[in-house]
Amino acid sequence: WFFAGNTHIPSGESIYPGVHTNGHINRLIYPGAYPEGSAIRFEELKLWSDEENMTENASSQ
């Protein structure tokens, strides 16, 4: 992993989150590697609201 983390999205409306990754295969160094592209698999994705997060934090203290 290069980055893993969290963010706060202020919104009163419904949101439709998704996972996004990007990468770059240097074709000068690896000219024939994965000519049709590649895929990244996520084993786990967690989403929670501020309310749920505050409840979890309060119970762990």
C-alpha positions in Angstrom: 0.0 0.0 0.0 1.1 3.5 -0.7 -1.8 5.2 1.0 -4.5 4.0 3.3 -6.6 6.3 5.4 -9.9 8.0 6.0 -11.7 11.2 5.2 -14.7 13.2 6.4 -17.3 14.0 3.8 -19.7 16.7 5.1 -23.0 16.1 3.5 -26.7 16.0 4.5 -27.6 14.2 1.3 -27.2 10.6 0.3 -23.8 9.7 -1.2 -22.8 6.8 -3.3 -19.2 5.9 -2.3 -16.9 3.7 -4.3 -13.3 2.5 -4.4 -10.8 4.0 -6.8 -7.2 3.1 -7.4 -4.7 4.1 -10.0 -1.3 2.9 -11.0 1.2 3.3 -13.8 3.2 0.6 -15.5 6.3 2.3 -17.1 6.2 0.9 -20.6 9.7 2.0 -21.3 10.9 -0.4 -18.6 8.2 -3.1 -18.9 7.0 -2.8 -22.5 5.1 -6.1 -22.6 3.8 -6.3 -19.0 0.0 -6.8 -18.7 -0.9 -5.5 -22.2 -4.7 -5.5 -21.3 -4.2 -3.8 -17.9 -4.3 -5.1 -14.4 -6.7 -5.2 -11.5 -6.4 -4.5 -7.8 -8.6 -6.4 -5.3 -9.8 -5.0 -2.0 -10.5 -7.5 0.7 -12.3 -5.1 3.0 -14.0 -1.7 2.9 -15.6 -0.1 5.9 -18.0 2.8 5.9 -19.5 4.4 9.0 -21.3 7.6 9.9 -19.9 10.1 12.4 -22.6 8.9 14.9 -21.4 5.3 14.7 -17.7 6.4 14.9 -18.4 8.5 18.0 -20.2 5.6 19.7 -17.3 3.2 18.9 -14.7 5.7 20.3 -16.7 6.4 23.5 -17.1 2.7 24.3 -13.3 2.0 23.8 -12.2 4.6 26.3 
